[in-house]
Amino acid sequence: MAATQTKPIDLYYWPTPNGWKISIMLEECGLPYTVHSVNIGRGDQFKPEFLAISPNNKMPAIVDPEGPDGKPISVFESGAILQYLGRKTGKFYPADERRRVEVEQWLFWQMAGLGPMAGQTHHFRIYAPERLPYAVDRYTNETNRLYGVMNRRLADREFLAGDYSIADIACVGWAKLWERQGQDISDFPHLKRWLDTVLARPAVQRGLAVNAEDRGKLDLATDKEAQKILFGQRAL
């Protein structure tokens, strides 16, 4: 892969915890990129040109015009994009096998645990058309358990996998929304210290700021059209 990026990477994006992963990573790596907004509340993710890049009709996705052997490559799934960019740049994703495994454990923990559980917590606490106490308690409690896992992990280290890595980048966008998930960050002092440290990084702040104004354009709590698109998806 190219050592120096001469053409911008195309980032297909909306400012959500999953989208933030990639805008933060691109900023951290100093890679040039062009943002293409994918308005998930208006169905942009179902357009044929986007499905050609992301067949799961989810953002983020990227197209790197300078992929392996200098040929373009598209990548979907935020975890896979983080790994790809980490390999491409040699940053935040160590080549040493033991250190890489350490990072991957926490990356996949986020992909399979923190993201889906916190996402369901958002849904049932904020967006569900009716209050379902069992679902609210189920996902809020599981998110609380996962916060506890992070808190214990961070008790004796600065970052999740030792050095700052794609594992931290994957988690920070979810953890910063702790209030929406019914959590009290003061209950998790080591997690709070980590969150404050990561959010203070200039590249993280720049990544979170990308198209930040678009979050205000989509209110899933009241926008029935967006709810229908996002929560009523069916196989085509």
N, C-alpha and C positions, 0 to 999 in steps of 0.2 A: 504494500500500500504506500501511497505517496507520503513522504515525510513532511512536505509543505503543501498546504491547500491553496491552490490558485483560483479555483472557482467556488462560489458559495454552495453550501449544502442547502437543499430545499427542505424546510421544516414544515410539515403539515400539523397544525397545532390549534389548540384552544386552551385558555389559561385555567387548567384544572391540575390536581396533584400529579396526574400522569403526564400531562403536557409539560408541567414545570420541570420534571426530571430531565427532559431533553434540552429545554432552553437553558437550564442551569449547566448541564454538562457541556454544551457548546460554548457557553461563556467561560466556564472553567478551563476549557482546552484552548480557548482563543481561536476557535475556528470561525471563519466567515460563514454566514447563513442568511437565507432569505425566508421570511415567515409567510406561509400561506394559511390564512384563517380557515378553519373548518368549523363552521357554526353548527355545533351538534344539536342545538335547539331548533334549527330550521332544516335539518336533514341533509346538510352538505356531505355527511359521511356515507350517504347512499348513492352519491353521484358516480357514474361509471368510471370516470377518470380517477377518482379517489379509490374505488374498489380495486382498480388495477394495481394500486400500490399497497393497499391495506385490505385484503379480502375479508377480514373479520369486521369490517365497517367500524373500526375504532381508531381514534387518533391517540397518541402521536404516531407519525410515520416520517421517514426521511427518504430522500433520494440524494445519494452522493455521486456527483458527476465524475469524481476521481476515486472510484472504488478499487477493488483488487485488480492489479495489472493495468490500472489507469482507466478501466471501463466502468460505466455507471452501474450502480447497484441501489435497489430500494430495500428498505428494512422496516418492518412493522413490529409491534410489541415493544413497549418501553424498555423492558429488561434486556431484550436482544439488542436494541439500539444502544443502550449504555455499554454493553459488552463490545459491540462493534466499534464504537467510538473510542473506548478504552484501548482496544487492540490497535486501532489505527494510529492513535497518538502516543501510546505508551504511557498514558497518564491515568491515575486513579484506579488502575486495574493491573495489579502486579503480574509479571511474567513468571516469577518463582511459583512452583506448583503449590507448595504449602500455603503461601500467602494468598494465592489466587483462590484456593478452596475456601479459605477463611472468608474472603469477600463474597464468593458465590453463595455460601450458606446463608448469609444475611440478605443478599440480593433476592434469592428465591424465597426466603422467609417473608420478605416484603411482598413479593409478587403473589404468593399463594396465601398469605395470612393478613398482614396489616392492611394492604390495599383493599382486598375484597371485604374484609370484616368492617373496616372503617367506612367503606362505601355503603354497605348495607345499613350501618348505623346512621349515616346521613339520610338514607332513603326513609327509613322507618321513623326517625325522629323529626324529620323536617318536611319530606315530600309526600309521604303516603297520604292518600285521600281520606283515610280513616285511621284513627289511633288504635294500634294493635299492641296492647301492653306486653304480651308475650314476646313479640318480635322486637319491640323496643328494648326490653330487658335482655333478651338473648344476645343481641348484637352489641349493645352498650357494655354488657358484662364481658363479652369476649374481647372487645377492644380494650377494656380495662386490663384484662389478663395479658394481652400483648404489650401494653404499655409497661406492665410489670416485668415482662421478659426483657424489654429494652433497658429498663431501669437497672435491673440486676447486671445485665451485660456491661453497662457503662459505669458500674461502680468502681472498677479498677482499670479503666482505659479511657482515653480521650474520645475515640471514635469506635464505631461498631466492630471494625475488623482491624484495629490497631491504628494504622495510618488512615487519614481521610481518603475515602474511596467512593466508587459508584454505589456501594451499599448505603452510605450516608445520603448521597444525592437522591437515591430512590425513596428514602424514608422521610426526608425533611418536609416535603410538601403535604404529606398526610399528617405528620405530627404537629405541624403548625396550626392545624384546624382542630385542636383538642377540645375547644369549647363546644363546637358543633357536634362533637362525638360524646358529649355528656361527661367529660373527664375534668379533673382538677389537676393541672400540671404540678401544683405544689405537693401533691401526693407522691410525685416521682422526681426527687431532687436531682438525681444523676441524669435522668432524661432531660430535665429542664436545663441543666448546665450544658448538655450537648446541644440542645435545640438553640439556646442563645448563642453558642459558639458558631454553629453552622450558619444561622441566620445573619450573623455579623460579617460573613465573608462577602466581599464586594461582588464577586461573580454570582453568588447566590442571589443577592439583592437585584442584580441586573436581570438574572434569569426569571425571577418572580415578577419583575416589572414588565416583561414582554407582553404587549397587548392587554395589560391589566384592566384597561377600561372596558374590555369586552365582558368581564365578569358581571358588571353592572347591567349589561344589556339582556342578561338571561336570568330571570327569577323563576326557578323551577317550583318554588312554593306556590306561585300564583299563575304561571303561564301554562294554560291548559293545552295549547298547541304543542309546546315543547314537551310537556309531560307525555302526551300521546305518542310523540316521536321517540322519546327516549325510553319510556317505560312500557310501551305497547308494541315493541318490535317483534316481528314474526319472521320466520323463514320465508324467503321469496320463492 
